[in-house]
Amino acid sequence: MIEIIFGPDDLTRIRFARSPLEELVHSVPVLAGTRRLVVHRPWLEFAAGRVRGLDLRVLLALAQGPRVVPDFLAPPPEALTGEFRDELDAIAATPAATVRSALDELGTGDVLPAVLRPLYEDPERELPGLVDTMAAYWRAAVEPVWPRLRALSEADIAHRAGQLTTGGLAKVFDDLHPEARYEVDRLLIDKPLHSARRSSDGTGLLLVPCVFAWPRLLVLHNEPYQPTLTYSPRGIGRLWTDQASAETAQPLAELIGRSRAALLAHLDLPLSTSQLAAYLDLTSAAVSQHLSVLRRCSLVTSRRSGRWMLHQRTPLAGELLGAPARHTAAPKP
C-alpha cells in the first residue's frame, strides 16, 4: 500500500498536467512487448518499423521494469502544458546521486542489467546519450500521434477539473482507477508489492493522464518530487479504432466535400483548430472556415478549454459517417 497524506494546504494545490515525456516512457513497454495490448495494436504496427535502427537498449532497460520506472526518467511536469524539450532538459540535469538512487531501486533484489552499468558509474557522461535516444524515439514513434494523445488528455483534464469543482477529490477518485481511494485527508493506492507513506507537506498532488499507461496506475511518491499519479484518460478504447476510415467517409465526401468529411472523421475526440490543420495539412484559416459551416449544420460543437477552442463532431455527424458502414459491414474474424 502507498499512502499520501494531505494537509490543509495540499488540498488547494491539486493540479493537472499533460506530459509528452510520460507518453514516451510508457509507450516503450508496449513497443517492447512487455505490455503488448490489443488497444494499442494500430500504434504498434505504425511505430515498429519507424524505430528500426535506433539503439534502444538503455531506454528499454529503464522503462520496462515490472515494478518501478526510475523517477528521473519522467519527472513531474512543471506546468499544465509540459513541453517535451523542457522535460528532456530536466532529465539531462538530474544529479548523479539521484540517478544512482533510482537505479538502486530498479535493481532491488536483482543485479542491475549490464547495459545500465555505465549510466550508474558515470551519469553525467551517459545522460546526454540517453536524452538523444529519447529525442530520436519521440520523433519516430510518438510525435506523429502526439496531437491525438494530447486531445484525449485535454478532454480528460476538462472532465476531471469539472469533477474537482463540483465534488472535490472524492468525486475525482470515484472513477479514476480501482487502485486509488480517497479518505478525508489521505490517498490510498493499493499496490501490494509496495509499501510507502509520504506527506505532501504543502506540495499538493499532480494528476497526469497518460494514454500508454493504460491500464496501470503509476505513482511517484519519492522526495523531492511532488507526489504524482499517472493514470489512463477516459476514452482510450476509441483512441485508435474509432477514426472513420477513408472508405466510410467517402459517401459523405461526395455530399459535403473531401476536406469537411475528413475533418469530421478526425473529430471523434475533441481537437483544436491547429491540431486539425496539422492532421489534414490545411491552413488554420481553412479549417476555421470549414468548422463554421459544419457548426451551422449541427455537425460540430465547439467549446473553450483554457486557451484552446476544442471541436468535436455531433451524434448526427457520427451517424452520417459511420452508421451505414456499421450496419452493412460483415464482422471481421
N, C-alpha and C positions, 0 to 999 in steps of 0.2 A: 504494500500500500504506500502511495505517495500522498503526503498531506501538506497543503499550502495554507498557512494561517494568515488571515486578513485582520488588520487593524482598522480603526475608523477612517484613516486617511487613504487606505488602499482602495476602498470602495468608490472613491472619486477618481481613481487612476486606472480604471479598467479601459483598455483601448483595443482597437482592432488594427491590423496591418496586413498588407499583402506582400509577398516576398518572392521575386523571381528565383532567388537562391534556394529557398525551400523547395520549390518545384524541381529545380535541377537535382538537388541532392536526393530527393525521394523518388525521382524517376530512375535513378541508377539501378536500384534493386529490381525494378520492373524490367529494365533492359537486360540485366544480367541473368534473369530467370529465377532469382530467389523469391520474387513476388510477381510471377507472371500471371496476371489476372485477365480474365476474359474482357472485362470492361475496358481495358487499355489496349486491346489487341490491334485496333486500327492504328494507334500511335506507334506501337511496337513495329508493325510492318513498315511504317513510314521511316522510323528512326534507325532501324538496324543497319540498313545499307549506308546511311549518311555518316555514321560514326566509324565505319570500317577504316582502318589505317591509323586511328588515334590510339595512343598508348594510355589505356585507362586503368592500368593495374593498381596504381596507388589510390585513385579515386574509388575504384571498386572495393578495395580492401577497407577503406574508411567508411563507405556509405552503406554496405550491405550486411553489416553486423546484425545478428538476430536479436540482440538485446539493446544495444546502445549505438547511437551515432555520436561521434566526438562533438562536443559543444562548439568548438571553434569552427567547425565546418559549416554551420548555419547559425551564426549569432543573430539575436533578435534585431529586426529592422528598427531603425530609429524613428521612422515616420510612417504615416499611413501608406504612402506610396513609395515603398522601398525601391531604390534604383540599383540595378544589377552591378554597375561598376563600383558604386559605393560599398556594396556588400562584399565584393571581391577585395577591395582595398582593406576592409576590416579583417578579412582572413589573412592577408599578407602582413598585417601589422600585429598579429597575435604574438604575445610574448612567448619566448621559448618555454618557460616554466609551465604556461597554460597548455601548450601543445603536448608537452610530456605528461602532464597530469591527465589530460583527456585520453592519451594513448595508453596510459597505465590502466585506466578504467576499461578501455576497449579490450585490453588483453587479460583482464582479471580471470584467473582460472586457466588460462591458456598462454602459450608462448605467443608473443607478438609476431604477426606474419613477417617473414623476411623482407618483403617488399616495403614494409613500413619502418624498418630499422634505420635507414638513412634519415628519414624525417625525424625520428626520435633523437638520433645522435646530433643532428645539426638542423634544427627547424629553420633558422634564418637563411641557410643555404637552400633548403628544399622547398620552402613555401612558395617562392616565386614560380617554380616549375609547376607546382600543383595548381596555382592560380591560372597559369597559362593554359593548362589542360582543361580546367573548368570553363574557361572562356571559349575554347575551341569546341568543347562539347555543347555548350549553350548555343553557339551559332549553328551547329549542325542539327541538334536534336530537339531543343526546347524553344529557342527564339521563334522559329516559324509558327509554332502553335501558341505562343505566349498570349497574343490578343484574345484567344478563346479561353485560355485558362484564367486570364485576368478578368474577363467578363463574368465568368462563373463566380469567381471570388468576390467581385464587386456586388453582384446580386445577393450573395450570401451575407456579406457585411451589412448591406442595407436592411436585410431581413432581421439579422441578429441585433442591429442597433435599435430597430423598432421594438424588438422584444425587451431589450435592456431598458428602454424608455418607459414602456408600459407595465413591465412586470419585474424589473430588476434581474439580478443574477440568477435567481431561482428559475425564472422563465427561460433565460438563455440556456441553462443546463438541462432543462426538461428534455430536450431532444438533440443536444449537441453530440453526445456519444454515450453509449451504455456504460462505459467505464468511469464516467465523471459524475460526481454527485455533490451538490452544494448544500451545506448545512450551516446556516446562520453566519458563522464567522470563519468558515474554512471550506476548502475544496478538497474532496477526497477522490483520488484516482486509483482505481482498482488495478494494480499491477503486481500480481503475485510474486514475480521474480525480483521486485524492487522494494526497498524499504527506506523511506526518506521523509524528513519533516523539515519544512522550510517556512520561516516567517517572511512575509513580503516586505516588512519594515518600511512601509510607505512607498514602495515602488509599484504597487498595484499588480495588475495581471495583463499580459498581452495575449490576444487570441488571433491566430494566423490560419486562415483557411488555405488548404493545400490539396490540389486535385490528386497528386501522386501519393499522398499519404494514405489514401483510402485502402483498406477500411480501418487503419490504425489510428489511435490517438497517441501523439508523441508529446512528451513533457520535458521541458528544460527547467530544472529546479536548482542547479548548482549556482552558487555565488561565483563571481559578482554579477552574473547576468540577471536581468529581470525575469521573474517567473513567466514562462511562456507555454501555451498549449497550441500545438499544431493539429488541426482537425480537418475532416473531409467536408467540403461545402455541399450544400444541398444541390441535387440535380445532376450528380455525376453520371448516373445511368443514361442520361440523354446527351452527354458531352460529345461523344464521337459518333453515336449511331442515329441521332435524331435529325441530322442535317438532311434536308431533302436532296436527293440526287439530281443530277442534270436531267435524267430521263423523267423524273417526277415533275420537275419544274417546267419541262418543255411545253406542255399544253398551255400552261398559264402564260409562258413567254410569248406565245402566239397571240394572246389576248392583250397583254399589258406591256410587252417588250421584254427583251432578254435581261437588261440591267435591273429592272424593277423586280422581275421574277427571281433573279439571282440574289438580290438584296433580301427579299422575303425568305428565301431558302436559308440564309445565314442568321435570320433573326429568331431562331428557336430559343436563344438565350439573349439577354439584354446586351447590346453593343452600342458603343458611341459612334458618332459620325466619322471620326478619324479612323476607328477600327474598321468600320465598313469600307471606308475608302482604301485602306491597306489590303483588305481581303479581296476587293473587286478590281483593284488597280484603276480607280476612278479618282477624280479630284473631290475634295470635301464639298466644294460648291455643287458639283453634280449630284452627289449623294443627298445633300440637303434638299435639293430641288425634287428629287425622286421621293424622299420621305414626306415632303409637304403634300404631294399628290396622294400618296398612299394613306396618310392620315385623314385626308378629306374623304377618302373612300372607305374609312373604317377598317383598314387592313393593317395599320401600325398604330401603336400607342407610344408616347414619349413621356419621360419623367426625369427630373433633375436629381442627381446624386452627387452632392458636393459640387465640384467644378465640371462634372461630366453631365451631358444630356444623353440618357440611355434610351434606346429604342427597342421595341420588341413587337413581333407580329401578333395579331389578334387571333382568337379561335377561328374566326371566319377565314382569315388568310391561311391558317393551318389546314382547314378543310379544303380550300381551293388547291393547295399544294399537294396534300397527302391523302385525302380520303379516298379518291378513286384508286390510287395505287394499293392502298391497304386492303380495299375490298376485293380487288381483282387479282392481285399477285398471288401465285402459289407459294406456300410456305417453303423456306429453304430447309434442306436436311440438316 
